[in-house]
Amino acid sequence: MAAMAASILCMALAALSAAASIAEAAVVEHTFVVHEMNVTHLCNTTKIYVVNGQFPGPTLDVTDGDTVVVHIVNRLEHGLTIHWHGVRQIRSCWADGAGFVTECPIPPGGDHTYRFDVTGQIGTLWWHAHVTCLRATVNGAIVIRPKDGKYPFPTPAKDVPIIIGEWWQLDLIELDRRMADGNFDDNPLSATINGKLGDLSNCSGVPEESFMLDVERGKSYLLRIINTALFSEYYFKVAGHTFTVVGADGNYLTPFETEMITVAPGETIDVLMTADAPPAHYHMIALANQPPEPDPQIPLFISRGLIRYAGVRNDNNGLPVPVPLMPSQHNTMPSYYFHGNLTGLAYPDRHRVPMHVDERFFITLGLGSLCRDGKKVCKRRRSNETIVVATMNNVSFHHPTTTSLLERYYDGTGKGVYTEDFPEQPPHPYNYTNRDLIPPGPLEEVLEPTFKATKLRRFKYNTSVEIVFQSTALLQSDSNPMHLHGYDFFVLAQGLGNFDPKRDYKKFNYHNPQLRNTVQVPRTGWAAVRFVTDNPGMWYLHCHFEFHIVMGMATAFIVEDGPTPETSLPPPPPEFKRCGANGLTQP
């Protein structure tokens, strides 16, 4: 298998150095109708929210350089926006779809048109709702194909989105309301693969439907794996088969062979799978990775699908169907090693890592508590007196509910809505990974003082920014998939324990680091990223665990205009609808 990876790498470098024939860019237009739909699973009929009657929603299939136009019709009784996750949105920040950051929600019965170019990105991204927990079911894949139709790896016979998610019986809007009130006791009932719960879940002994992928022996398949879950990272494996990882987050990777994929919420991983096993049926499994301290209140989230070889009877010719051996759901180390083994595919004269740094940030990811009802003094350990919040450098982000940060910035009316003093480091250094910090613990007082505020950070155009994200034991050993809108960043290194500048800068990969829009910060560990602010606008930075977003693990970066019109944010396009007094877009 190592020889196969080496062969793919040689093909990759040859393909990237060859002159590509430029295909004419096209306008790809869709209409997304968002509406309610009843679905029956596990003996219960549940109301869910979908696009065009599909769960997951439609795939946007485009080519590098295309213009995408999507008309959204909102038939829900709740406002929402649609975010085009990972799309760079070069000079089109108005179309990013981050609720209350770049626009106000589309009102019930309203409509909105998103228009943006997809340029310089190839691979798999995705789209999802970006107001409340609706992204659990309002989501779909974005497939971006190369202009010349050539990949830096063998052309697959077929490419297949594998969308891993969760099945919630609780209404998703109610789930969001509960989380906003500090209630985090709710869990999904099952994992899903392309909307299917799989035959490990059943109702009165009748197995649920499984996702099935039909293959032909000897052919290769490009699996575009996307994690849309609200709460969990997932392990993904197919019995009797191996994967060659070739891309992530819309960028090529150096081919890397593995038996198992790890994908965090917000991430996409592209893998080649060759159907080279004896013809039969084989199970695929998506298993949620939970914190290592087993919590009996957190059930096992798992979905099982099926690989079916052509010519094999439905009963697998009377033989048992092989099942992949999965790690413990509480073992997080496979995730750490998987992410550490990924490197970027070197591009000639492109994507060079900035070797100088203009601004450095050390951002701790933790928890804190606030007194309820605006009180200044309360007993911190009494849940009826406090609310738990998530923090970055001890600041819990206060999300606007009646206005858009981008509009305020563009109009010059941000005073009183936000400040531009998001801290570069935590207020007090401490041993961030000390297990005694796990709440309730003897050192829990380091949670304080915590406060809620809309603190942003402003950068001049073309600033080189380095961020070291530090997960803390205050999170009860959660990892943190940190996602930055509007940018890809270089993931230079990761590590366990506390980041040590004297030791860990030596580990930085400046030659061929991953280029990602989401970085998985390991539990009680750190990850370092670097990027250049070459895309003006207002860009949301947040953890992609939904409960961490609701709790306030977020901020936004303002990037100023450059020196020319081509490096500046243009005015709102004609289709953009501004915020009304009710916090929804105007008709």
N, C-alpha and C positions, 0 to 999 in steps of 0.2 A: 504493500500500500504506500510505503514511502516513495517508491519509484513513481507511482501514479501522481503523487503530490509534486514531485520534482518535475515531471513531464508537464503538468498543468502550469507550474510556475514559468517554465521556459516558453510555453505557448502564450502566457499572459504578457511576458515582457516583449515578445515578438509582436503581439497584437497591438500593444500600447505604443510601440515605436513605429509601427506602420502608419502610413497616411490613410486616414479614414475618408471614405466617400460621404459627403455631407448630404443627408436627406433633407428635403424641403420640410420646414416646420409646418405643423398643422394646428388647427383650432379644434380641441376636443371638448364637446359640449354635452352636459348631462343635466337632468332635472331630478332632484332628490326630494321626494315627498316624505316628511317625517310624520308618523302617525302611530296610534296605539294598535295593538294586535293581541288577541288572546292565544296562548300556547299552553298545551297540556303536557306536563312532565311530572313524574313521581306522584301520580294519582291526584294532582292538583292542576287546575286551570289558572294560569297567571297572566296578568296584563303586563305586556312588555312594550317597549318603544323601539320602532324599527324604521328603516328607510326602504321605501318601495316594496314593502311586504317581505323583506329579506332579513335574515339573521344568520350570519353577518350580512352587512349591506353590500351594495354593488362594488365591484372592483373598478378602479380608474386605471385603464390600460393606456399608457402614453409613451411617447418617445422623447428622449432628451432634446430640448429646444422647443417643445410644443407649448402652446398657450392653452390653459385649462379654464373653462367657464362652467360653473356649477350653479344652477338656480335652485335655491332652497325654498320649499313651501312648508311652513310649520302648521301642522294640524293638531298639535298638542295643546293642552291647557296650561302649558308652562313655556317660558321663554328658553331659547337655547342658541348657541353658536356652533359652528363646525370648524374645527382646527385641522389643518393639513400638516400632520405631524412629520417633522423632518424636512419639509420643503423650505428651501433657503429664503424664499420670498424676497429676492433681491429688489430693492426699491418698491416693494409692494406690501409693506407692513400692514397697510389697511385691510389686506385680505387674509391676515394670519388667523383670525377667528378665535382669539383668546378672550373669553368673556370678561368684560369690564377692564381689560387691559388694552386691547386694540379696538374693541367695539362693544356696544351694549347688545344684550340678547335680542334675537328676532322674536317679536311678540306672538302670542297665540293668534292664529289666523293670518299672520304676516308672511312676508317673503323677503328674500335677499339674494343677491347675485355675487358670487366670488369669482374674481378673474385674476389669474396669476400665471407666470411663466415657470416652466420646469427646465432649468438650465444647469449643466455641469454636474448633474447627479444621475447615477445609473444604479438600479437595483430595486430594493423594496422599501417603501415607506408606508404610511397608513393615514387614515383620516378618522376622526371621532368627534363626538359632541364634547363641548368644553364648558358646559354649565351643569352643575350638580353631577350626580353619579350616572347620568344617562349614557356615558361612553361605554358602560358594560354591555349594551346591546346596540347602540347607535355607533357603528364603526365599520370599517372595511379596508381593504388593501389598496395601495397605490403601487402599480408596477411600472417602472421607468425603464424603457429599453434603449440600447445604444443606437445612435444614428445610423451606423453602417450595418446593424444587425449582428455584429460579431462580438463575442464574449472572449475574455482572456482565459477561457477554459473550454473544454469540449461542449459543443452546442447540445443542450439536453433535448430529449424527445418531447418533453412537455414540462411546463412549469406550473406549480400548484401552490396557491396560498394555503398555509396551515395556520389558521387563526386560533390561538389558545385563549380561552376566556373562562368566565364563571357563570354559573346559573344561580340567579337569585329568585327566591320565591317572594321575598319582601319587595314591595313597590320601591323602585329606585329613588323616587322623589322623597318618599318617607325615609329611606335610608339616609339620604343627604341631610334631611332635617334632624334626624337623631344624632348624626355625627357632629353637626354644628352645635348641638347642645351638650356635647361631651360624652355621648353614649357610644362606646365602641365594642359592644357585646354581640353585634350581629355578624353572621357569617353566611357565605353562599352555601348552597346545598351540594354543589358538584362543580367539577371542572368541565369544560367543553372543548371539543376540537371541531372547528367549523360549525359551531352551534349544536353539535350532537353531544349528549351526555355519555354515551357508550354503554356497553352491556354489563359493566360492573354496577351500574345503577339500575334499579328495577322498581316496578309498581306491582304489588301483589304477585311477585314471582315472575313477572313478564319483563325481560330485559329492555332497556331503552335502546333507541336506534344508535348505531355507531357510524362514524365517518369511514368511508371505504375508498381506497385508492387502488385502481386497477392498473397493473403494470405488465410489461412484456419482458421476458428474460433477455438480458444482454443490453437493454436500453438504460440510459441514465435519465434522472428526473431532478429538476431544480425545485427544491422545497423552499418556499418563502415563508419562514416561520415568524409569526408576529405574536407578541404577548399583549393582549388587550385587557388583562385582568385588573381589577381595582386594587387587590390586596397582595398578590403573591407572585414571586418568581417561580419559574417552572423548569423542571427537567423533562427532556423529550428524547425518546429512544425508540428504535424499531428493532424487534428481535431478528437476529441473523444478518443484520446489515450494518455497515459503517457509513459515516458521512465524511465528505470533504467540505469544510467550511470555506466559502469563496467570497462572502460579502456580509456587510452589516450596515444598517442605517443609511442605505443608498450609496455606499462606497465599497470598492473591492478590497479584499483582504489577501494576504499571502496564504495560499492554500494550506489548510491545516486539517489533518485527519483525526477523527474522534469517533467513539461509539455513542457519545451522548452530547446533546446540546443543552446549554443553560441559557434561558432567555428571561430577562427581567421585564416588568411592566414598562412599556414604551419602546423597548428594543425590537429590532428586526434582525434576523440572522438568515442568510442565504446559504443553503448547503446543496451539494450534489449527492444523490444517492443512486448507485448503480444496482439494478435488479439482477444480482449475480448469485443469488442463493438458489438452492434446488426449488423448482416450481412447487408452490404450496401457498397457504395463507399464513400471514405473520401479524402478530399484534403490534401496534404502536401504542405508547403510553405517554401521557402528559401528567406529571406528578408535581403538585405544589411543594415548594421548599419553604418550610416554616422555621422560625427561630429555634436554636438548638435546645433551649430549655423547654421540654415538652409541656404543653398546656392542654389538659384534658378537655378544655372548652373549645379548642380548635380542632375540628374534625379533619379527616384525610380527604383532600381534594384531588380527585383523580379522574381522568377520562381515558377510554381505551378505544382506539380505532383499528382498522384492518387493512393490511396490504394484501391484495389478491392477484396472484399470477394468472395470466391467461391460460386457459385449458385445464384449470383445476376445478373440480366439482365444488358446489356450494358447501358440501360437508367436509371440505379439505381432504377429499378422497378417503374419508374415514379415519384420518389421523388427528391427534391433538394439535391444536394451534399453538406454536411456540410463543412464549411471553418473555419480554426482555427483563433482565434482572435490574431492578432500580435501586438507587441508594436510599438510605433512610431519609424520610421527609425532614428530619431535623439535622441532617448533615449538610452544612453550608460550604464545606471545603471544595467539593467538585465545582461549585460556581466560581470560587476564587481562582482555582487553577485554570478553568476554562477561559475566563476573561483574561488571565495573565498570559495565556498562550497565543493570543491574537495579535497580529501585527498588520500594518497597512501594506498594500501592494504599491511598490515604489513607482511613481509617475515621473517620466522625464520632464525636468524643469517645471514641475507643478507641485503644489501642496508642500512647500518647504516650511519646516518648523521655524517660527521666529526665534532667533537665538538671543535676542535681547528682550528684556521685560520692562515695560513702562510702569505697570501697576500690578502689585501682588496682593492676593487675598488668601487668608487662612480662615475657612468657614467651618465652624463646628455645627453639627446637625444633632439637635437634642430635643428635650422636652422641658416644659416649665408649667407653672400653674398661675392662674389669675383668680382674684376674688370675683365672685358672681355679683351681678347687679351693680357694677361700678364701685364697689366698696374698696376702700384703701387698706383695710385691715381685716384679716380672716384667719381661721385655723386651716393651715394648708392641707392637712391630711384628712379633712372632712369633705367628702365629695359633694355634700349638699351645700357647701360654702365656696367651693372652688371649681374651676373648669380647667382641664388639662389642655395645653396648647403645644404645638410643635414650633421649634425655633431654629433660626440660623444666626449664629453669634448672639444668642439670647434675645433676639427680636422675633416676635411672632407677627407675620405679615397680616395687616388688616386689609382685606379685599374691599374695594369700593363696591357699592350696590346700586348706585344711581348714576354713575358717570363712567366714562372711558378714560384711562390714563393717557392713551395716545392722543385723544382729542384735546385734553387739557394741556398736554405738552405742546402740541402743534399750535394751539390757540394762544399759548402763553398765559393760561389761567390756572396753573397748577398750584398756586399758593393756597394753603388751607386744605388741599386735597392730598398732597404728598410732600415729602422732603427728600433731599438728595444726599443724605448722610448715612446710607447703609454702611455699617462698620467694616473695616478691613480685617478685623480680628476680634475674638471674643473679649469681653470686658475684663475677665480675670482668667489667667492661665490656671489649669489644674490637670490632674491625671485623667485625661478624657476617657480612658478605657478601664478605669478601676471598677471592678465588679461590685464593689460596695455602693456604687452609684445607682445600681439597678433599683428602681422604686418598688416598694418603700425600702429605703436603705439608710444606714447610719450617716451617709454623707450627702443625703438628698438636698441639704440646704444650698448646694451649689446651683440648684435650679434657679435660685433667686439672685438678683431681681430680674424678673421677666416682664416684658410689657408688649402690648400690641401697638403697631404703628405701620403706616404705609411709607416705609423707608426705601428709597431707590438709590441708584448710583448712576452718575452721568460720566460718559467718556467722550473725549474728542475722537474725531474720525481717525482711523489708522493707528489706534493705540494697541500695543501688545499687552495682553492681560493673561496673568497666570492665576489659577485658583487651585488651592489644595483643599479638598473636601475631607473633613474628619468626622467619621461616625463616632458616636459616644455611647457609653454604657447606659446613659440615661434613656436610650431608646429600647431598653430591654433586649438588646442584641439584634434589632432590626438592621437590615441593609438599607441602602437608599439609592434608587435609580434617579439620578439628577438629570433633568432635561432642560436644555436651553433652546428657546425658540429663535429662529432666524439665523442660526449658525451651526456649522460643524466645528468641533474642537479636536485638537490632538490630545489623545490620552497618552501621557508620557510615562506614567508608572502607577502602580498600586502597591499597597502593603498592608500588613496587619499590625495592630497596636497603634501607638502614637507616632505621627510623622515627626521625624528628626531631620532638620535641614542639613546638619553636618554629615549625616550618614546617607540620607535617602536621595539627595540630589545626584549622587553618583549612579543611581539606578535608572535615571531618566533615559528614555529611548528617543534620541533626536534623529535617528536615521530613517526608521520606517514605522512610526507609531500608528495606531488605529486613528481613523478620522471618524468621529461619531457625533450624534446629537444627544445621546443619552449615555451616561457613564454609571455603571453599577459600583457604588462605593461599598466595599465589603463591610460586614458587621464588625464593629470595634476595630475598624481599619480606616484606610485613607486612599484617595485617588487624586492624581494631579493632572490638570488639563491646561492647555494654552491655546489662545486664539487671538486674531487681530480684528478689531472693530471696523470692518469695512462695509457694513450694511446699516445705514442710518435708520432710526426708528425707535420704537419702544418694545423691548423684548423680555418676555416672561421667563424666569428661571425658577424651577420648582421640582420637588420630588414627585415621581409619578405614582407613588402609592396614594390612592385617592384620599384616605383618611389623613395622611400627612399634609396634603394640599388644604383640605378643609380646616385642619388644625393650625395652618399658618406657616408651613415650611416652604416659603417662597419669597421672591423679591422680583424686581424688574430692572433691566438695564436700559438707560437712555443712551443712544449713540447719536452724536451730533452730525450735522451735514458735513460733507467734504467740501473741497474748494471749487468744485464744478457742478453744473446741473446733473451730470451723469453720476456724481457721487453724493447726491442729495435726495432726501425724501420728497417725492412730488406731492402736490395737493391731493386731497381725497378724490378718488375717481368718481365719475358720474353715478355709478351704481351704489356707492357707499351711502349708508343711511346713518345719520347722526343720532345721538342719544336724545330721548325725550325726557320730560320732567319725571316720568314714572320709572326711569331706569331701563326702559326698553327702546329699541330703535323706533324712530318716527316713521309713519307711513310714507 
